[in-house]
């Protein structure tokens, strides 16, 4: 409905309508920590996703990994990470994971499963956060997203993500994703149907 209204606007838009519509369905980016969740110990509750996609069959040889994961740059410039952020009081854990992934990495997809829960030290090393990670099969990459000007994203192999991510807890979440992928192998037909364009 929104797309049809936008198409009736008599001006030429610099952004295709299909790139605008997904952004409208989300709340504006959030800032500050006043409405974020904390556990009884005072640990900030953080949620995120490991966005992944299947490689197209013609892009692989027999030794290639079947999936790629999407990583974003760390704001301090040291390595890469998976999108994550604070879980707010008015949303479910899954909603927060989807929101953070769209805001930081500019992708939309299907949350598949929770990969686990980890405790990790904050950047300042003074507090401990509790991180919850999900796997997300990416369905769409947006051209515009809230943190486009501060984050870069790139698709990498599992091996490269292991090498470049400095956070042990995120590498452990990645290993859980890999383990689940190996336990539930997909047929070539299923891979073809879920390959992200």
C-alpha positions, 0 to 999 in steps of 0.5 A: 500500500505504501509503495503504491502511494509513493509511486503516485508522488509526481517527483522523481525519487533518487531511491527506488521505491522497493528500497524505501519500503523495508525501512518504513516497516521498522521503527526509527533507529534507537539511541541511548540506553534508557529503555534497554534491558538488564539482568538482575546483576546489572548486565546489559542484554544484547542480541544480534544475528549471524546473517548468512546466505548460500552461495550460488552453485556456479560460484562454488568448486568442490572445496568451497564452503556452501555458505557465506556470512555477513560481517560489519566493521567494528567501530574502533576499526579492530576487526569485524563483527556480527550485528548486535545491540541492546534489547529494548523493553518493548520488543521480543528478543527476536524483534531486537535481533532483526532490528539491530541487524537491519540498522547495522548491516542493512539486511532483512531475512528470516530468523531461524534459531537461537545459537546460544547465550554468552557473557562477555566484557564490555569495551571498557572492560568494566561490565559484563554483557549477556549476548544472545545470537540468532542465525538469519537467512538473508532475503534482501540487502538494502541499499540504504540503512540507518548506519550505512555511513558508519558501517561497512558490510561484506560477505565473507567465508566462514574461514575468513570470519573466524580469522577476522573476528576478534571476539571469542563469543562471536566466533563460538556463535559462528561455530554453532551456526556451522555445526547446525548447518552440518547437522541439517544438510540441504539438498541442492534444490533447497539451496537454489530456492534459498540463495540470496540474489 
